[in-house]
């Protein structure tokens, strides 16, 4: 094997771990985004503690999850809130740490995992809003 090919192969093999390690690094929120989210989640948790569906609806992107079933605040309060914000889930959101993530569209998101649900909060033009519930698998 020629020396040039050996050098190229060695370079590829040596650079691969660094590339993989860089790709595996978790995104970190800037101080400004973290501060903005901290203010939002404090108000959201206070609303959950008070079991105030009106305040939670006001902090939610509507129509919720683009679903016509939850197209406005009244429908959200009547249908989504009792379904997703059970006493058990409200208590969980109070105590669990939110995890930051930046999605492929470059949206700043925080997720809180509670039992079988993942609650997602996304930074929008209007600030952070509750945007999604997905299955925690």
Secondary structure, DSSP 8 states (H G I E B T S, - for coil): --HHHHHHHHHHHHHHHHHHHHHH------HHHHHHHHHHHHHHHHHHHTT-HHHHHHTB-SSGGG-GGG-SHHHIIIIIIHHH--HHHHHHHHHS--EEEE-TT--EEEEEEETTEEEEEEEETTEEEEEEEEE--
